[in-house]
């Protein structure tokens, strides 16, 4: 199944063509590398495919329901949050469900039938969104990206560029995109 298709993508900066009539498609499960010399337009193409840059002509489509994650070459992940707070923000919808479940459990005694039904529906949605496992998932991803627990409460603003890049990759992986675009993912990771 084709999940991304590009047809005759063209992009110029001034009189200089960066991309000219680029066409390709990506099938589900494909692993593709884009290689070329510096200035060949690799990052420009990824910016177009991520929707952060327009093309001069041509078009592309991403299949309906496909989530696209994009790790930029220079992420400049800036935040005053801690590492763990930033990862928790990805699950804000689940956290709100968790709070609502707690609120409903306290109100059930007032209107048992209606609230039990509402609680049951919310509990099902909470389970379906990994409400019982998201914190463990955060810990697992952060540990796999070389962030031990003593990093969890560090402010992102004090992290090195490579640590911010690894954190941005961890955040993308937690979002579970169907299509992951990585622009020079091994640059500046500070893994040593």
C-alpha positions in Angstrom: 0.0 0.0 0.0 1.4 3.4 -1.0 1.5 5.8 2.0 3.3 8.7 0.4 3.6 9.7 -3.3 5.5 12.6 -4.7 5.0 13.7 -8.3 7.3 16.2 -10.1 8.3 18.1 -7.0 10.3 21.3 -8.0 11.8 23.9 -5.7 14.1 26.8 -6.6 15.7 29.5 -4.6 16.1 32.5 -6.8 17.4 31.2 -10.1 19.0 28.1 -8.5 16.9 24.9 -8.9 17.3 22.7 -5.7 14.8 20.0 -6.8 13.6 19.4 -10.3 10.7 17.1 -11.2 11.3 14.7 -8.2 8.9 11.7 -8.3 8.7 8.6 -6.1 6.4 6.7 -3.8 6.8 5.0 -0.4 5.0 1.8 0.4 4.0 0.8 3.9 7.0 -0.9 5.5 9.6 0.6 3.2 12.9 1.9 4.7 14.4 4.4 2.4 17.5 6.5 2.5 18.0 9.7 0.6 21.7 10.3 -0.2 23.5 13.0 -1.9 26.2 15.7 -1.6 25.6 18.7 0.6 23.3 21.2 -1.1 21.6 18.5 -3.2 18.2 19.3 -1.6 17.7 16.4 0.8 16.6 18.6 3.7 14.5 20.7 1.3 12.7 17.6 0.2 12.0 16.4 3.8 10.8 19.9 4.7 8.3 19.8 1.7 7.2 16.3 2.7 6.6 17.3 6.3 4.5 20.2 5.2 6.8 22.9 6.7 7.9 24.2 3.2 5.9 24.5 0.0 7.1 23.4 -3.4 7.1 25.6 -6.5 5.4 22.9 -8.6 4.4 19.3 -8.4 2.5 17.7 -5.6 2.6 14.9 -3.0 0.1 13.1 -0.9 0.2 11.2 2.3 -2.5 8.5 2.7 -5.4 9.3 5.0 -4.8 8.4 8.6 -1.0 8.3 8.3 0.8 10.3 11.1 4.1 11.8 9.9 6.9 12.4 12.4 9.9 14.5 11.4 13.2 14.8 13.1 15.0 17.8 11.7 18.7 18.0 11.1 19.0 20.9 13.6 16.2 20.4 16.0 17.0 23.2 18.5 14.6 21.5 20.9 13.9 24.5 23.3 11.9 24.2 26.4 11.9 25.3 30.0 10.3 22.0 31.0 12.2 19.1 32.4 12.9 16.0 30.3 10.1 14.0 31.9 7.6 16.9 31.8 8.2 17.2 28.0 7.6 13.5 27.5 4.4 13.6 29.7 3.1 16.4 27.5 2.8 13.9 24.6 0.2 12.1 26.7 -1.8 15.2 27.7 -5.0 13.6 26.4 -4.5 10.5 28.5 -3.5 12.5 31.6 -6.8 14.5 31.3 -8.7 11.2 31.0 -6.9 10.0 34.1 -8.0 13.2 36.0 -11.5 12.8 34.8 -11.7 9.2 35.9 -10.6 10.2 39.3 -13.2 13.1 39.4 -15.9 10.7 38.3 -15.0 8.1 40.8 -15.6 10.7 43.6 -19.0 11.7 42.1 -20.4 8.3 41.4 -22.2 8.1 44.8 -24.4 11.1 43.7 -25.7 9.7 40.4 -24.6 6.1 40.2 -26.2 4.9 37.0 -25.3 7.8 34.7 -21.8 8.3 36.1 -21.0 4.6 36.1 -21.8 4.5 32.4 -19.7 7.6 31.8 -16.9 6.2 33.9 -17.1 2.9 32.0 -16.8 4.6 28.6 -13.9 6.8 29.7 -12.2 3.8 31.3 -12.4 1.9 28.0 -10.9 4.9 26.1 -8.2 5.2 28.7 -7.2 1.6 28.4 -7.2 1.8 24.6 -4.8 4.8 24.7 -2.4 2.9 27.0 -3.5 4.8 30.1 -2.0 2.2 32.4 1.3 1.9 30.5 2.3 5.3 29.2 4.6 6.2 32.2 6.4 2.9 31.8 6.6 3.6 28.0 8.2 7.0 28.7 10.8 5.4 31.1 11.6 2.7 28.5 12.1 5.2 25.6 14.1 7.6 27.7 16.3 4.8 29.0 16.8 3.4 25.5 17.9 6.9 24.3 20.6 7.1 27.0 18.6 9.2 29.5 18.9 7.6 32.9 16.4 8.6 35.6 18.7 11.3 37.0 18.1 13.2 33.8 14.3 13.1 34.1 14.1 16.3 36.2 16.8 18.2 34.3 15.6 21.3 32.4 15.8 20.8 28.6 17.4 24.2 28.3 20.6 22.9 30.0 20.9 19.8 27.8 23.5 19.7 25.0 22.5 19.9 21.4 22.9 16.2 21.0 20.9 15.4 24.1 18.1 17.6 22.7 18.2 15.8 19.4 17.9 12.4 21.2 15.1 13.8 23.3 13.3 15.0 20.1 13.7 11.5 18.7 12.4 10.0 21.9 9.3 12.3 21.7 8.7 11.3 18.1 9.0 7.6 18.9 6.4 8.0 21.8 4.0 9.6 19.3 4.3 6.4 17.2 4.2 8.0 13.7 3.3 5.8 10.8 5.9 7.6 8.6 9.1 8.8 10.2 11.3 11.3 8.4 14.8 11.6 9.8 17.2 14.3 8.5 20.7 13.1 9.3 19.6 11.4 12.5 23.0 10.3 13.7 24.5 13.9 13.7 25.0 15.5 17.0 23.6 12.7 19.2 26.2 13.0 21.9 26.2 9.2 22.5 29.5 8.2 23.8 
